[in-house]
Amino acid sequence: MKLKVYLEQSEEGGYTAIVPSLPGCISEGDTKEEALKNIREAIELYLEPIEDDTFRVAHAEEVELAI
């Protein structure tokens, strides 16, 4: 999966990384490399399935889709 990430230099120093396609997925770092490392982790956590939020439907077929 490829996602567009915007890096914005902060006035205070460092960088802010934003993923527009994942609302609220924002991270920061002192360097571009650190900001990208941090946003990668934020994306992984954002997309990680949460078992409490899933449910099963009786007599339904479960299908997984790769996106």
C-alpha positions in Angstrom: 0.0 0.0 0.0 1.3 3.5 -0.8 0.1 6.5 1.0 0.9 10.2 0.3 2.6 11.8 3.3 3.2 15.6 3.6 6.2 16.9 5.5 6.0 20.4 6.8 8.8 22.2 8.5 7.8 23.5 11.9 8.6 27.1 12.9 10.0 25.7 16.2 12.2 23.3 14.4 11.6 19.7 13.3 9.0 18.4 10.9 5.3 17.5 11.0 4.2 14.5 8.9 0.5 14.4 7.8 -1.4 11.6 6.0 -4.4 13.3 4.4 -6.1 10.0 3.5 -6.1 8.9 7.2 -7.8 11.6 9.2 -6.0 12.5 12.3 -2.9 10.5 11.4 -0.2 13.1 12.2 3.3 12.7 13.7 6.4 14.8 14.3 10.2 14.4 14.4 13.3 16.5 14.8 14.5 15.5 11.3 12.8 14.4 8.1 14.0 10.9 8.7 12.7 10.8 12.3 9.3 12.3 11.2 9.0 9.6 8.5 9.9 6.8 10.9 7.3 8.2 13.4 4.6 8.6 10.8 5.2 5.0 9.5 4.6 3.8 13.1 1.5 6.0 13.4 0.1 4.6 10.1 0.7 1.0 11.2 -1.2 1.7 14.5 -3.9 3.6 12.7 -4.5 0.6 10.3 -4.1 -2.1 13.0 -7.4 -3.9 13.4 -9.0 -3.6 16.8 -10.7 -6.8 17.9 -13.2 -4.9 20.0 -14.4 -3.0 17.0 -15.1 -6.2 14.9 -18.2 -8.3 15.0 -19.4 -11.4 13.3 -22.6 -11.9 11.4 -24.3 -15.3 11.8 -24.5 -17.3 8.6 -22.4 -14.9 6.7 -19.3 -15.5 4.7 -16.2 -13.6 6.0 -13.9 -12.3 3.2 -10.7 -10.3 3.7 -9.7 -7.7 1.1 -6.1 -6.4 0.6 -6.1 -2.7 0.1 
